Amino acid sequence: MPAMKLALRALFSSLFAILSTAVGAGSQAAPPSPFGPVPTERQLRWHEMEFYGFLHFTVNTFTDKEWGYGDEDEKVFNPTGFDADQIVSAAKAAGMKGVILTAKHHDGFCLWPSQYTEHSVRNSPWKGGKGDVVKEISASCRRHGLKFGIYLSPWDRNHKDYGRPEYLAYYRNQLRELLTNYGDVFTVWFDGANGGDGFYGGAREKRQIDNRTYYDWPNTWSIVRELMPGAAMFSDAGPDFRWVGNEQGIAGDPCWATLNIAGRHPGGTSANLNSGERPGTDWLPAECDVSIRPGWFYHANQDTQVKTPRQLLDIYYQSVGRGACLNLNLPPDRSGRVHENDIQALAEFRRILNATFARDLARKAKLTASNTRGGTRQFAPKNLLDHRRDTYWATDDDITTPDLVMAFGKPITFNVVSLREHLPLGQRVEEFALDQFKDGKWVEFAKGSSIGNLRLVRGDFITTDKVRLRITRSPVCPAIAELGLYAEPAQGPGR
């Protein structure tokens, strides 16, 4: 009998599994096919960062320059109260998810004791030559749960071999040092300032290079791929994310995540970097870099010129809110800390953002879509409200201009709308519009091109009991992951 019971139990289990599979199959629909270029896993992780910081800190902080010449005495670097935790805590309190440190700027001075040069913190009086800024910042990032990135300037106005083949070996050796001695790195930042006058080991001269070929970028990038495969790389030409084409932190409207990469290189053309290209051959989204002050390095005479919370909010909505990531520079002062004026501006900026996005009014809505893919719950409109990137509302393949109504039953008031696409399927929507129900009819209050990672539509306050999203142009069916409604605080510099 026990054997028979076991056999019957196994039979019933098998039948249940078959029936469950059949029922599940009947309630499922195939997801939409990807459209155009799509992001890699490392690019998806970078997109999720959205907001992180730059730390410009070197001999320039002490010489009051933006670009060091390369002849600076190592002894000028001597912060009187360097505090990595204060710096990283300031970034975290502002809502940043990581920081990028200028491990070496154009002056060639290294913030770590590189074994390949004497021009480093090892020969400074700071901590008796035993200090290591890279180590302290990276360790603090780990303690505070932030990601750590490095900037390593390709141009070096100090090194005697810059402009010659020998310099490449030096540069790559330093890249290896940074990628093997300081833990996980989320990004490596390469800029396009390449060649010009400098000290060059005492040879005060102008050295020009062909920035298309000199750095042999594919082989330089391969070092990052080998030693830190999860790190996303920045330059005018990627290969993972691109410069937005200005240093004001403003993305184009629209700002497509795609670009035609052929013929581009770091330090090359800025054409279409601000807007991206549609259709583009490659997924190469934009980063918006900007400093909280007029300069990238700390200057005492700029203490009263820190960007206001209102200015920071405007930048946020025109960068993160246009599908890019925002890289906001916080330059430590000569003590080796973030100045109090910068911290105060960031605190109010973050307070307003937190208050704005603390409550998603859309979660109260009853959703009605003109079409749902396969008529299944898998791609239902309710996926728009769960604040997850991996669930989304999609329509049947032949429905490319659907609409969706949010009904609230009573009036709500908002001034910010958030939209997000499901990026693994590519950037699909080309144009959209938003309507409010007013005086018994639908009235358009906003429209735009490009959604991508995040689209924040910010305007005047609207009071209504219904909101409608219309996809007005798309080459394929949409896949929308988020639709949210928010209200900025009534008081404060946000509006």
N, C-alpha and C positions, 0 to 999 in steps of 0.2 A: 504493500500500500504506500509506504513512503516513496518508493521509486515512482509509482503512478502519479502521486501528488506532485512530485518534482517535475515529471514530464508534462502534466497538464499546466502547471504554473509556467513552464518554459514556453508552451504553446500559446497560452494567453498573452504572455509578454511579447512574443513575436507578432501576434495579431495586432496587439495594441500599438506596437511600433510602426507596423505597416499602415494602420489606419491613421495614426498621428501624422506620418509622413505625407499621406494622401491629402488629409485635411489641410496640413500646412502648405503643401504645394498649391492647393486650390486657392489659398488666401494670399499667396505671394505673387509679386509681379517682378519682372526683371528690371534692374535699375537702368537708368539712361546710360547710353554709351558716352564715354568721355568726348569732349569737344576741344579740338585744337591742342596746343601745348598744355601739359599739366605739371604741377609741382612735384618735386622729389620729396622724400620723407624729411630730409634736412631743411628744405625750403618750407614745408608745412610747419615744422617746429619753429623756424624763424618767424613765420607769419603770426604764430601764437604769442610771440613776445610783444608785439605792437608798440611798446614804449620802453626804451632803455637809455642809458646815459653814456656820455663821453667824459673822460677825465684827462684834460690837457695839463700836463705837469712836467716840467723839466728845467734846465738852466734858464730858459726864457722867463720863467716865473720870477727869477731873481735879477735878471738883466733888463726887465721891462720891455722885452721884444716879443714879436709874434713869430718871426722866423730867425733863429739863431744862425750866425755865420759859420759856425763850426770851430772857431778858435777860442771858445769860452774855456776859462780855467775851471777844472773840475771842482775847485774849492768854492766856487760861487754857489754850488748846490748845497744848502744847509738849512732845511726846514727846522724851525725851533720847537715845534710841538706836533710833529707828524702823527696823525691819528687815523689809521685805516678804517677803524670801526665808525668813527664820526663821519667820514666821507661816505662809506657804504650805507650807513644808517640814513643819511640825508637822501641818498638815491632811493632807498627802499620806502621811506616815508612819503616820497613824491609819487610812489606807485610804479617806479621803474622795476623791470624784471631782470635787469643785468646792467653791467657797466663795461666799457671798453677803455683800457688804459693805453696812453701813448708811451709804450715801452721804449721806443726810440723815435724822436721827431727828426726833422731835416738837419738839425745841428749835429746829429750823430751820437749825442750823449745817451748812454744806456742806463735805464732805471733799475737794472739788475747787474750783478757783477759778472758780466760776460767774460769768458776766458779768452775771447778773441780780440779784445781791445783794452787799452788802459783808460779810454775815455768813458768812464762809468762811475757809478756810485762808490766803487771800491776805492777810488782815489779822492773822494770828497770827505770833508770833515764830519759829515752826518753819521752818527753812530760809530765814529772812529773808523770809517771805511768798511764796517761790517753790515751795513744796511742793505736791504733789498726791497724796493717799493713793489715790484711785481709780486714777490712772495707775500708781502703783507696784504696787499689788496686782494689777491686771489684767495688767500686764506680767509679774509674777512667776508668775502662773497659767499664762501661755503658756510661760514657760521650763520650768516643772515639769510641764506636761502636764495641768493641772487646768482645769476650766471655771470661768468667772467669771459671777457674778450680782450684781444690784443690788437694794437696798431703798431706796425713796424714799417717805418718810412722807407720806401725804396731808394729815395734820394738821401745821400749822406755827405754833407758839406765838410765833414771832418776827415773822412777816410782817404788815405793817400792813393788808393787804387780805384776810387770811384771813376766810372767812365771806361774802365779797362776790364778785360775778361776776369782778372783775378778778384775783382770786387764781388762777382756773383757767388764765388765759393764762400767768401766772408758773410755775405747776406744770408745765404742758405744755411750756413752753420748757426747763425744767430736765430734763424727761424726754427731750426731743430732744437736749440736750447729752450726756447720759449714753449715749444709744443711737447717737451718731454719732462720738464722739471716743475711745472706749476699746475698740474691737475687738468681737469676737463676745461676746454675752451669752446664757447658757443659760436664765436666768429673770429676771423682774421681779416683785418681791415687794411686794404692797400689803396693808397691815394695816387693821384696823377701828377703831383708836383715833382718833376723829373728834370734835373740838370740846370745849370746856371753857375753864377760865381760862388766861390767858396774858399775855404782854408786848405782843404785837401792835403793834410799832413804838412802844411807849411807852404805848399805851392799855391799862392794866392792867385787864382786864375779862374777863367770861365770854362767849364767843361759841358759840352752838349752831347747828348746821347740820342739814338733813334729809339724812342719809346715803343715802337712797334716790335723791335727785335732784341734790343739790348738785354732785357731781363729774362728772355726765353720763358715767358710766362707759363706756358703749358707744363714745363718741367719744374718751375717754382711752385705752381699750384699743386703738382703731384705730391710734393712733400707734405702739404696739409692733408691731402686725401689719404696718404699713407699713415701719418702719425695721429691725425685727429679727424677721422672720417665723418664724424657728425657735425663738424664745424662748417658753417656757411661762410663763404668768402665774398667780400665787397670790393668793387671797383667800378669805374665807368662802364665796364663791360662784364661785370659779374666776376666769376661765373655763376654765383648763386643769387645775388641781389645787386641792384644798380644804384648809382647816385641819382638824385632827383634833378640835378642840373642847376641848383642854386644852394646858397648857404643861409637862406631865410626860413627853411623848414616848411616850405609851401609846395605841395604836390599840385599837378595840373588838375583841371576839371574838364574832362575826365582824366584819370590816371590809370591806364591799362596795365595789367601785370605782365603783359607780353611785349616783346621787342624783337626786332630782326637783328640777330647777333653778328651775322657775317660782316667782316670788315671792321669790327670794333675792337678796341684794345684799351687797357688802362691809360689814362691821359690823352685819349683820342677825342673824337667828336662828341659834342654835347647834344647833337641834333636829336630831338624827340625823347630825350631822357625824362623830361618833365611830364610828358603826356603818355609815354609808351607808344606802342604801335598796334593797330588793330586792322587786320589780323596780324599777329606776330609769329615768327618762327620758333621762338623760345620763351619759356616761362622765366622772366627776369624782372621781378617786382622791384619797386622803388623804396629806398630809404631816404627820409628827410632829415638832414643834419643841420643843426643850428645851435648857437651858443646862447646861454641865458644872459650873457653880457655882449657888448659890441665886439670884444676880442675873444679869441679862443683861449688865450692864457690870462691868468689873473693880472690885473693892473689896478692899483689902489685908486687911481683917478677915475675908475669906472664903477666905484662902489655905489654911486647914486644913479647909475644907468642900467641897473638890473631890470630885466623885463618884468612888467607888472603881471599879476594874475590874469587880468583881462587879455593881455597880449599872449600869454602862454596858452590860455584857453582857445583863442583864435587860431593859434598855430596847431594845437591838438586837433581841432575839428577840420583843419585844412591839410592834415597829414594822415594821422590815424583814421580820421573820418573820411578819407578818400582812398582807403585801401592800402596805404603805405605804412611803414614803421617809422616812428619818431625817435631820433637819436639826439637827445638834448645834452649839451655840454655843460658840466659843472666844474669850473677850474679851481682846484685848491689854491689857497693863498700862500704867502711866504711862510706861514707857520706850519703849513701842511694840513689845513682843514678847509672845509667849505665855509665861506663867509656867511655871517648871520643874515645879511640882507638877502642873499640867495635862498637861504633856508626859509625865511619868512614868506617870500614870494611863492615858493614851491608849496608851502603849507596851505596857503589860501587857495591856490590853484587846485590842489588835491582835495581840499574840503568841498569845493564847489562840484568837482567831478564826482566825488563820492555821494554827495547829496543828490546829484542829478540821476545817477544810475543805480541808486539804492532800491528803487521801486519801479518795476516794469508794469505800467498801467495796462499793457496789452494782455497780461495774464487774466484779466477779468473778462476778456472778450469771448463771444461766441463766433466761431469762424465758419464761413461758408465760401467754398471755392467753386469756380465755374467748371473745374475739372480736377480730378485726382487720378494719378497714374494707376491704371488697372482697377480703379475703384476700391483699393485696399487701404487698410490702416497703415501699412508700411510706409507709404509716402503721403500720409494725410496732413492737412493743414496744422493739426495740433503740434506737429514737430517744430513748428516755428516758435513755439512758446517755451520749449524746454531748455533753452540756453546751451544746447549741445551742438558741436560742429559736425558730428557724425550722423545726425538725423536731419531730414529735410523734406519739404513739400515739393513734389514733382508732378508733372502732368504727362499725359500720353504723348508719344512722339510727335503726333500731328497737331498738337495744341501748343503753339509757341507764343501766343499772346493772351494768356488767361488773366483773370482777375480774382481777387479775394477780398471779401468783406469782413470787417471786424465790427460786430454789433455789441454795444455795452448796456443797453437797457436804460441808461441814464447818462447825462453828459459827463465827459471827462475833459480835463485841460492839460495840454502838453505843448512842447515846442521843439522836441527832438525825436526823430524817427531813426531807428537803426535797422539796417538790412545787411544780410550776410549770405554769400553763396557757399555751396558745398564745394570747396576748392579741388578735391581730388577728381572732380568731373570737369575741371576747367572753368574759365570765365565765360559764361554763356549769355547772360543778359546784356543787351546793348543799350536799351532805353527803358525807362520805367516812369510812372506817374503816380501821384498820391492825391486822393480826393477826400474832402470832408462832406458830410451830409448837412446841408444848410438850407433853411427855408424851403424844405420839401424837395430838394434836388441835390444832385452831386455837383460839387464845385472843386475844381483842381486847385491845390495849394502848393504843390511842388512837383518838379520833374527833374530827371537827370539821366546821364549816361554813365555806365560802368558801376558795378556793385563790388564784385571781387571779395577780398577778405573782410572788409567792413565798410559800409557806407553810412555816415551819419548826416542826416538832413536836419539842419538847425535853422529855425526861423522864428517868426512871431508866434506868440501863444495862440492856440486854437482851442475852442470849446465846442465839442460835438458829441453825439451819441453813436456815430458810425464813421469808420474810416475805410477807405478802399485803396488797395494796391492794384495797379494795372501794369502788366508787362506789355509795353507797347511795341518793342522790337527785339527779336531774338532769333538767331538762325536755327536754334534747336529748342527743345522744351526746357524750361527753367528748372533749376534745382536750388531752392532757397532754404537756407538753414535757420534764418532768424528774421523775425519782424518784431521790433519792440517800440514802445512809446514811452517817452520820459519827459519830465518837467524840471527845468533848471530852478534853483532856489529863487524865490521872489526877490530877495535882497542879495547884494554882492555884485562884483564886477563882471559877472558872466555875461550880462546883457545890458 
